[in-house]
Structures are given as C-alpha cells and as structure tokens.
Amino acid sequence: MRPWFTVVALLMCSTEINDGALILDLRNNSDFAAGNLHNSLQVDLTLEDGTGISAEGLAYQLGLVVLDPNNTIVIYSDTNQHALEAEDTLIKRGYFGVVYGGNYEELRDALF
C-alpha cells in the first residue's frame, strides 16, 4: 500500500469507528489477547490446529448478524493477505461498507 493511501485509509477508519462501525480483528487468539481495539470482534482465520474459518465462512457468519450490507465494517489483521482476502470476499458477497484498517499497530496509532 502506498504511504499516502495508508494515511487516508487510517483517517477514514478513525471516522468510521467513531461513528459506530463494526470492527473485526482477523488476528489469531494470542495476538488478540495481547492487545486489541476496544469493542472489536475477533475472527481467527488461522488456528494453530490447522482449522479455522475461511473468508467465505466469515462472510456467511457475518450475514447472520449484519442485516444491512451497507453498514461500515472495519477490518484489520496482522497480515495483508488475510485482510485483503476477507475484504475481497465480503465485497463479493455484497458488503459495500468494508474498510481495510491496516494492521493492528497502524490502526491503534491512528486512533490514539
């Protein structure tokens, strides 16, 4: 991601989060336990035993609780791969308010 684009994206995330966006933390259990954004929901895409939820599984589960596909959903992860895969899948499934917030440290620093 280009540096100027990252700054703009993080500023957008800050506004969206302050407006009540759903915040999804896509990191593993130990990273989430070490620190997370207040009111974020953890969805571990890679579990130690090799199981986990796929991006398609995430989209399905999200559909059960997020009734309006235009609601803002901010996602962040420890790797671009997980977040970009989840973002792409959610957009393909009709969620138009998906905002990629970068990694945990970037988003935390932008908010606080």
Buried (B, 14 or more C-beta within 10 A) or exposed (E): EEEEEBEEBBEBBBEBBEEEBBBBBBBBEEBBEEEBBEEBBBBBBBEEEEEBBEBBEBBEEBBEEBEEBEBBBBBBBBEEEBBBBBBEBBBEBEBEBBBBBBBBEBBBEBBE
